[in-house]
């Protein structure tokens, strides 16, 4: 039994003292109203209405129950109205989760752009190093860069390619010189991610692939640490181009081995969110804004003074999709 539905039907009958009138107001059949009230009486083990062929009247218990139903329905209608009104408001809070590399690179510009048009929206930001550290349901929107995503119950929208580049500082290159070919890296100081999958770098050119085993002088799971170490001249690092766009443009870091394609160097920035139908308007507006931002407002990787041949063909293979 749907008790709330039965209570609403009973309240309409009690108000009009007519099953027929109540059914018309509720836009259901008279038989449905009759069955619902009878089921409610059975559930309560009380007679709520006296019925004759000519009229309907409330019992004493029915009158008391009707007053309670009216109060409950009034509270529910107020609650519904308040929630709907709140959801339509432009203000409120957005819970955003982002991988540390994205949080350090593009997220601030994305939030700033959104707040220019939605100034009453606040953000609660969670930064994570691994998706294993994040629980689904603790955020409205999540940004993560992966080559491929695991099976997910979430909507996964691709936003833009994220490409790795091999770089070093001018100070390091003055001291050690630049590697001309991937095997030369074995004679250089390397800064690497502490992830096991990054213990080797694989390159390819017209003559085939080359896997270079690494013996890093410094390894870290934190990419910001690797950026600072590379800028300080400690060695050669593999970093996302979007994360070091400023350093590349200003010459603080210089791209290396541009004639060789870095295998597994292209990932996708994904936006993850729940696909349930009751998404609040402010979450929907942020999702739409983020998609539009990466379609129109973000410069292509070629503008970072990298050779176009390295990225144009691979970038074309990933399209920014729509849900």
Secondary structure, 3 states (H helix, E strand, C coil): CCHHHHHHHHHHHHHHCCHHHHHHHHCCCHHHHHHHHHHHHHHHCCCCEEECCCCEEECHHHHHHHHHHHHHHHHHHHHHHHHHHHHHCCCEEEEEEEEHHHHHHCHHHHHHHHHHHCCCEEEEEEEECCHHHCCCCCCCEEEEEECCCCCCCCEEEEEEEEEEEEEECHHHHHHHCCCCCHHHHHHCCEEEECCHHHCEEEEEECCEEEEEECCCCEEECCHHHHHHHHHCCCCEEEEEHHHHHHHHHHCCCEECCCCCEECCCEEEEEEEECCCCCCCHHHHHHHHHHHHHHHHHCCCHHHHCCCHHHHHHHHHCCCCCCC
